[in-house]
Amino acid sequence: MMAEIEGMGSALNVLWLQSGGCGGCSMSLLCADTTDFHGQLRDAGINLLWHPSLSLASGAEVSEMLDAVLDDRLRVDALCVEGSLLRGPNGTGRFHVLAGTGLPMIEWVRRLAAKARHVVAIGSCAAWGGITAGGENPTDACGLQYDDDRPGGLLGAAFRSGSGLPVINVAGCPTHPGWVIDTLMALAADTMHLADLDTLARPRFYADQLVHHGCTRNEYYEFKASAEKPSDLGCMMEHMGCKGTQAHADCNTRLWNGEGSCTRGGYACISCTEPGFQEPGHPFHRTPKIAGIPIGLPTDMPKAWFVALASLSKSATPRRVKLNATADHVIVAPAARKTWIK
Amino acid sequence: MTRLLVGPFNRVEGDLEVTLEIADGRVASAHVNAPMYRGFEQILNGKAPHDALVIVPRICGICSVSQSVASARALADLGGIEMPPNGQHVTNVILATENLADHLTHFYLFFMPDFTRPVYAAQPWHAEAQRRFAPQTGDQVRAAIAARQRWFELLGTLAGKWPHTQSLEPGGSTRPVEASERTRLLARVREFRGFLERELFAAKLEAVGALSSEAELQAWHAQDPTRGDFRLFLTIARDAGLAALGPGPGRYLSYGAYPQPGGRHAFAPGVWHAASNALRVLDAAAIREDATHAWLSDAGGARHPATGVTLPDPDKPGAYTWSKAPRLAGEVVETGAIARQLAAAHQLVRDAVARHGGTVYTRVLARLLELALVVPRMEQWLQQLVVNDAYCASEALPDEGTGVGLSEAARGSLGHWVQTERGRIVSYQIVAPTTWNFSPRDSAGTPGALEQALVGTPVREGETTPVAVQHVVRSFDPCMVCTVH
């Protein structure tokens, strides 16, 4: 088997490990929009050395493979880590000891990261700590190179992989299959460079977008016609906790599982690509406000303008939009009018 | 007696380690270790109760919806909230989509690949198994991933995304369905039905679901023993002796699956006792979690989850896993599709278990049978939507109270127990299906279901990761991230 792996020549060798997360980013990955998942990877020059859900090798076969990487007998081009890194209890890493090896996962990741050409954080847990770092963070969970929004994490702020890049943070909870595939394809084609990452080392191809872009509730947003309860059709920013106008991701232009997104599913964007999203300081489903005005205003928008525009647009809300906003079906359809000039 | 430490165990969800004592070519005793702890029950403490609906799906990326459904049900119980029928139907369709996807993933990606191993190279079916089930390259593995991807598009529409939706509320679903959308959803279900009837069963789902005895199943198999992946599995199972491999404790737990408007379940709850051939009433008050052998505090002894405690104690003597040991009236039980279909009185499953017990063969059989049984029900639930009626009752949760949410995930019985004070969660306990199946020994020293099932498993000369052990472990379709959470 080892000979087969080494025989892959110039392909991008991907080693995928899971630690303090849920495995959901792998499950999401399998929903990638393709008729032939493995064929698509192979045709792009991506070779899965080992993946916890997708490989035959188990037990001793895996330990031997990991040893081969540490001994420089097997090349890893992209070390993909899914799940946060569990440093507790008391810095020992014993909250996750990799089965069959007696060695804490944080130690495996440190050693393997030193050998990899690229290190990729798959999902918000591996990037920042994520949900596992919530509450009082009982396991001292962190990301590969971040602790929430503070640089550092397991590998330290100064870490650079063999390629010279920092850890690439394909954040999201779960992460979108397209974000992972596009990242791996770019690495295989050697087209991802420092300038292609944003200030949090997220690939800019999705992190330079806002969830608001392409939201189907935009007409309700424009008129501040707001949903008041689950299943209402209106905009969820004012009352329901939606952060789509601030969250960095292309969820409403690159859809999920066919035609989905959080807002299209009828619930708030919780900004899951953002470090620290798991502890927003308010209940997720309710918008925090001061004097009736949401604290979190749309990105790049001056507050005074927002207040002025909101009050103006509320007073101009068409009856149709106002009534539909608090209903679970369209109760007033748009009037049919001619749009051409006589 | 030799000792074998087996891990990392892949093609299970999460990390798993098994320690085996081997004597005379067989497993003499087994200790199962869930080697990762994240502390979700600690993380939930102090949160607003509704926040659980964001946090608990993230316990598990493969049973995400199951966790949401159990949590929504616990919160509904806390608030005395009743779903409108549309909310119930949509919730069931969403849960069934995940459960069936998990069955499909288990069969094609997790379980069958082991039969492509060189150890089976001399068997007459090996070449065909390789062609179909070799990881990453097998024809049917690739076809199943494609079918799964299309199948989950149901949840793009109904739940926004999968995994980790927030569309499942105590009062129903946040995503109303329009009439034209229902038409498209039904077409998508038929597409999956087509895959199952063409590739997996090579037969109509209704015909497979109606098989009522081992004799009927064997006669149907004999007609064309390699046509369709289910019949190839039956061929392999017979040749590899899977019907005698990995016998469980003989007691089977189901909380009842897919509650219908009016209160009945599509698959009834109950506890099946194989020895007495009898279905007993489920008594959830008799559940206890015993942490004697977990790296967790066991102060106060075994506890009911309503008063449960989860507190790490990493240096505890005698502990060997992060998992507690749930027991029902003091007894070890097995849960999963096999338990669900025994409780629901499916005649084929009852007959197969009466003949062989709960083993590798009967566990996989029950799972595949559910694919045939549930898809037609999903079509009915979608048909039963009254599209312009309400989908979600929205009522506030009380500041103080308790709630219980019992549900059936793909892997079996899942329970959430919540308590709130002053608008905050003060206790949240989760007992997941694999917590039942992969539990460690309890205070009496009684091994858990897998620990019992592994005893007697053959180990070949020189094996470091025994293939038969892998079959037994994977026959439970374990989810280790749910087990400990």
Interface residues (C-beta under 8 A of the other chain):
Chain A: Q18 S19 G20 G21 C22 G23 G24 C25 S26 M27 S28 L30 C31 A32 D33 T34 T35 D36 F37 H38 G39 L48 W50 H51 P52 S53 L54 S55 L56 A57 S58 G59 A60 E61 V62 S63 L86 P89 T92 R94 F95 H96 V97 L98 A99 G100 T101 M105 G130 I131 T132 G134 G135 E136 N137 P138 T139 A141 C173 P174 K229 P230 S231 L255 W256 N257 G258 E259 G260 S261 C262 T263 R264 G265 G266 Y267 A268 I270 Q278 P283 F284 H285 D328 H329
Chain B: L5 V6 G7 P8 F9 N10 R11 E13 G14 D15 L16 E17 N33 P35 M36 Y37 R38 G39 Q42 I43 L44 N45 G46 K47 A48 H50 D51 L53 V54 I55 R58 I59 C60 G61 I62 S64 T105 L109 F110 P113 D114 T116 R117 A134 P135 Q136 T137 V141 R142 I145 A146 R148 Q149 F152 E153 L154 L155 G156 T157 L158 A159 G160 K161 W162 P163 H164 T165 Q166 S167 E169 G171 G172 S173 T174 R175 P176 E178 P312 P314 W322 V387 N388 A390 Y391 C392 S394 T464 T465 Q470 V481
